[in-house]
Amino acid sequence: MKRTTTLIAGLLLSSAAFCQTRDSIDVTMFTVGYDYKVHTTDKDGNAVTDSLRTVLLVGHKMTKTMGYYTDWVDRQGEMRDEYYLKQREMMAHVPTVFVRQEDKKMEVLEDVPVHHYIYTEPAKLGWTLTEDTLTISGYPCHKAQATYGGRTWTAWYTEDIPTTAGPWKLSGLPGLIVKAEDTDSIFSFQLFELTQVQRPITRHEDPTTIKTKRDKFIQMRNKLFLDPRYMKNPLYYYVRAEGDVDGVDIYHPDAKANGNYVSKEQATHYINGVAVPWEQSANEYQPLELK
């Protein structure tokens, strides 16, 4: 017996009566929560697993995937007291990804703290479908593989959920991706909840966001975070600028300009005048995209 009969029927309901917010670009048919895990090492070389949750919003013409904290702020319109959750997402480098169904374009927003970057790319991963099947979380799934960004991914998708969406940038299969992992067993996404709910999919315009090209951004990000200094001081590449804007201290990743690196004692971010200390060390950075 299929678990999703009610859900599939619900996907066909009109959302015209749903009240959209001013900055909404679509309305969800359902939302999906994924457990996201990264196997890495700490600064002492011990094996550790970074774990957090991501959220996928599936609309009629748009999907949006992001970290749990980012989603909470989108819904509530304010930051949570647990600002460390945002730090965890930033240090795990969880982007916000929009996929437009009309032209299959991805729009990716990602931070290299404290700057925001945006780039676009085609949402085409070139999946190879196989005959393998598996039941995951009660869903009958099929297996597919694709190579993207220098890594090979195995995904399990279910045709019981009629969408081409999935976690992070993984999309384009004939059903919802329930589980995905890379062949090096570093990364994994697995569905832990699916909720049929109508809510706005929002996109906030930020004039400070820096437009860039995907390849240029990936090269810059990996160079910064794969540097050995990153594990000892995640802010090693920041340079303190004069003054501040709206109570937020401004830093620039242009360390070569004057070499004025931020010390561990200075690694404090000010939010609305409240000092929020950053993590003083980080686990080894594992890039989702090698290239």
C-alpha positions, 0 to 999 in steps of 0.5 A, a space after each residue: 500500500 502506498 503511503 502517499 495517496 493523500 499527498 498526491 491528491 493534495 498536490 493537485 489542489 489550487 493554492 490561489 486562495 493562499 495569502 502570499 507575502 510581498 517577497 514570495 515567489 511561489 507557494 509550497 505544495 509540500 516540504 521535506 526535511 533531510 538529515 545532512 551528515 559530513 564525515 571529516 576529522 577535527 583539528 587533532 586528526 580524530 574522525 568526527 561527523 558534522 550533522 545538521 538538517 536541511 529543508 526543501 520547499 517544493 512549489 508549483 514552479 520553484 523549489 528552494 533548499 536551505 539549512 534549517 536555521 535559514 528556513 526558520 529565519 525566513 518563516 519568523 522574520 527574525 534571528 533565533 537566540 540560538 545563533 550558534 545554529 547559524 554559525 554551524 550552517 555557515 561553517 558547514 557551508 550550506 547554501 540556499 539553492 533555488 531551482 526554476 522549473 520553467 527553464 531548469 536554472 539554479 540560483 545559488 546563494 552562499 556565504 563566505 562570512 560575512 559576505 554573500 555571493 550569488 551565481 547561476 548554473 543549469 540544473 542538469 546533472 546527467 543522471 544514469 538510471 539503474 534497475 536497482 530498487 530499495 525501500 527507504 523510510 517506507 518509500 519504494 525507491 530506484 537508484 540513479 548516479 551522476 557526477 557533479 563538481 568532481 564527485 560521483 553521487 548515488 541517489 535513491 528516488 521515489 516515484 510515489 512523490 511526483 517531483 524532480 526535486 531533492 536536497 542541495 543541488 541534487 535534482 532532475 530525477 523522476 521522483 523525490 530524492 529520499 537519500 543521496 550519498 557520494 561514492 567516497 562516503 563523506 556526505 549523505 542526505 536522508 529524508 526524515 520528514 515530509 509535510 504537506 503544507 502551504 507556505 510562501 517560498 520567499 526570496 529576499 533581495 540584498 543589495 550587498 550580495 556579490 554576483 559571481 560565476 560558479 567556477 570562480 566562486 568554487 575556486 575561491 571558497 575551496 582555496 580559503 577553507 582548505 588552507 590548514 590555517 582554517 581549522 585553527 582559526 576559521 576567520 584567519 583570512 579576515 581583515 578588519 575594516 574601519 567602522 561598521 554598518 548597522 552594528 555589524 563589524 565588517 571584514 574583508 577576505 583580502 588578507 594579502 592587502 595588509 596581513 592584518 589577520 584577526 586573532 582568536 581573541 578578536 573573532 567576535 561578530 556583532 549582531 545588533 550590538 550584541 557580541 556573538 563569539 565565533 567558533 574558535 576552531 573548525 573541523 577539516 573542510 570537506 567541499 561538496 564540490 571539488 571543482 
